[in-house]
Amino acid sequence: MLDTDLDERDLPHPDDPELIELIREREVQEAYRFLYNRRDNPPTMAEWRQHAGRALGKTEANEQTDRRLRDLRKKFIVETVHRRGGNPVYVLRGRKRIVVDAPPISSRMEAEVYAVMGAYCRMCGLSPGDGIKLQIDHKIPLSWGGETILENLQPLCERHNHGKQAFRDSRRDWFGDPLRGTPAHGLAPNR
């Protein structure tokens, strides 16, 4: 069993009307329910896909099934924990303090990012020709005051984008104080 350090008061029960108001999409609600019920034994992506197939009546899991966990990360801290010798598991840690519900990056903006920066991961250099899928990442997250502008966007492979998200979520307290002094928070940076 993993030590999840959960504060039960921070996580609404899956049937709580507050959760239903917070998460309107049925499939994302199901992702929350599954992670909530598996807090003592966090699931792998394969287990989530299998559960989603049964619970949501999907004949096969696909990219949209995986996206439900990413959608859940907009409002909750879902940490990817890499176990030695095993597949990573997904741990529901708590509710995010600041929820940013911004519109998705437009296709036009995505095309502009690739045109300016290239269609390869800015961390590892791999491209779709190498068998990876690229995602557009906010260098400074929206929740930290970042904006959806070209200068704040970069292409990352799924692995590095998710790793960056998990690292930020796991280091929230460490990053908190330095970020409070940034222009996005209305203060001049510390020099």
C-alpha positions in Angstrom: 0.0 0.0 0.0 1.2 3.5 -0.9 1.3 6.3 1.6 -1.2 8.7 0.0 -1.2 11.5 2.7 -4.9 12.2 1.9 -6.9 14.6 3.9 -10.3 13.0 3.7 -12.0 16.4 4.3 -10.5 17.7 1.1 -12.0 15.0 -1.1 -15.7 15.0 -1.6 -17.5 11.6 -1.7 -18.2 10.6 -5.4 -22.0 10.9 -4.8 -21.7 14.3 -3.1 -23.7 17.0 -5.0 -20.7 19.3 -4.6 -18.6 17.0 -6.8 -21.4 16.6 -9.4 -21.5 20.4 -9.6 -17.7 20.7 -9.8 -17.3 18.0 -12.5 -20.2 17.9 -14.9 -18.9 15.3 -17.4 -20.1 11.8 -16.6 -16.8 10.1 -17.7 -14.7 12.4 -15.6 -17.0 11.8 -12.6 -16.4 8.1 -13.1 -12.6 8.6 -13.2 -12.9 10.5 -9.9 -15.0 7.7 -8.4 -12.6 5.1 -9.5 -9.5 6.9 -8.1 -11.4 7.8 -4.9 -12.4 4.2 -4.3 -8.8 3.0 -5.1 -7.1 5.4 -2.7 -5.6 2.4 -0.7 -4.5 0.6 -3.8 -3.9 3.2 -6.6 -4.6 1.9 -10.1 -2.4 1.7 -13.2 -3.6 3.2 -16.5 -4.4 -0.3 -17.7 -6.7 -0.8 -14.7 -8.4 2.5 -15.4 -8.9 1.6 -19.0 -10.4 -1.8 -18.0 -12.7 -0.2 -15.4 -13.8 2.6 -17.9 -14.7 -0.1 -20.4 -16.9 -1.8 -17.9 -18.4 1.2 -16.2 -18.9 3.4 -19.3 -19.8 0.7 -21.7 -16.8 1.2 -24.0 -15.8 -1.7 -26.1 -12.2 -0.5 -26.1 -10.2 2.2 -24.3 -8.8 4.9 -26.4 -7.1 8.3 -26.1 -10.3 9.9 -24.9 -10.4 7.4 -22.0 -6.9 8.5 -20.9 -7.9 12.1 -21.2 -10.5 11.7 -18.4 -7.6 11.4 -15.9 -6.0 14.5 -17.4 -9.3 16.4 -17.2 -9.6 15.4 -13.5 -6.2 17.0 -12.9 -7.7 20.4 -13.7 -9.5 20.4 -10.3 -7.7 17.7 -8.3 -4.2 16.7 -7.6 -3.6 13.3 -9.3 0.0 12.3 -8.9 1.7 9.8 -11.1 3.8 7.6 -8.9 6.5 5.4 -10.5 7.0 2.2 -8.6 10.2 0.3 -8.9 9.9 -2.5 -11.4 6.2 -1.8 -12.1 3.9 0.4 -14.0 3.1 3.9 -12.7 0.0 4.3 -10.6 -2.4 7.2 -10.3 -2.9 8.6 -6.7 -5.7 11.0 -5.9 -4.0 13.4 -3.4 -6.5 16.2 -2.9 -8.3 19.2 -4.3 -6.4 21.9 -6.1 -6.5 25.2 -4.3 -6.7 27.3 -7.5 -8.9 25.9 -10.2 -8.3 27.3 -13.7 -11.0 26.4 -16.1 -9.6 27.9 -19.3 -10.7 27.1 -22.8 -8.5 24.6 -24.6 -5.7 25.7 -26.9 -7.1 26.4 -30.3 -6.0 24.5 -33.4 -4.7 27.7 -34.8 -2.5 28.4 -31.8 -1.3 24.8 -31.7 -0.3 25.1 -35.4 1.5 28.4 -34.7 3.5 26.7 -31.8 4.6 23.9 -34.1 5.5 26.4 -36.9 7.6 28.5 -34.6 9.1 25.9 -32.3 9.1 22.8 -34.5 7.1 19.5 -34.1 9.3 17.8 -31.5 9.5 17.6 -27.8 11.4 20.5 -26.3 12.7 18.3 -23.5 13.8 15.1 -25.3 13.9 16.0 -29.0 11.6 13.2 -30.1 9.0 13.8 -32.8 5.8 12.0 -33.9 8.1 10.2 -36.4 9.7 8.5 -33.4 6.3 7.1 -32.3 5.4 9.7 -29.6 2.4 12.0 -29.4 3.1 15.7 -28.8 1.0 18.0 -26.6 1.1 21.8 -26.2 2.4 22.7 -22.7 2.1 25.9 -20.8 5.7 26.7 -19.6 4.2 28.7 -16.7 0.9 26.9 -15.8 -2.4 28.8 -16.0 -2.8 28.1 -12.2 0.4 30.0 -11.6 -0.7 33.0 -13.6 0.6 31.8 -17.0 -1.2 32.8 -20.2 -2.2 31.0 -23.4 0.2 33.1 -25.6 2.8 31.8 -28.0 5.7 32.8 -25.7 4.3 30.7 -22.9 3.7 27.5 -25.0 5.9 24.7 -26.1 5.5 21.2 -27.6 6.3 18.3 -25.2 5.8 14.6 -25.6 3.1 13.1 -23.4 5.7 11.5 -21.1 7.4 14.8 -20.4 4.2 16.8 -20.2 2.7 14.4 -17.6 6.0 14.2 -15.7 6.2 18.0 -15.5 2.6 18.2 -14.2 3.2 15.4 -11.6 6.5 17.1 -10.5 4.8 20.5 -10.1 1.9 18.9 -8.2 4.2 17.1 -5.9 6.3 20.2 -5.2 3.5 22.7 -4.7 4.8 23.9 -1.3 8.3 24.2 -2.6 7.3 26.4 -5.6 4.6 28.4 -3.8 6.7 31.1 -2.1 8.9 32.0 -5.1 5.9 32.3 -7.3 4.0 34.7 -5.1 6.7 37.3 -6.0 6.1 37.1 -9.7 4.4 39.7 -11.9 1.4 37.3 -12.4 0.7 37.7 -8.7 0.8 41.5 -8.8 4.3 41.9 -7.2 7.6 42.7 -8.6 10.0 39.7 -8.8 12.6 39.3 -6.0 16.0 40.4 -7.3 
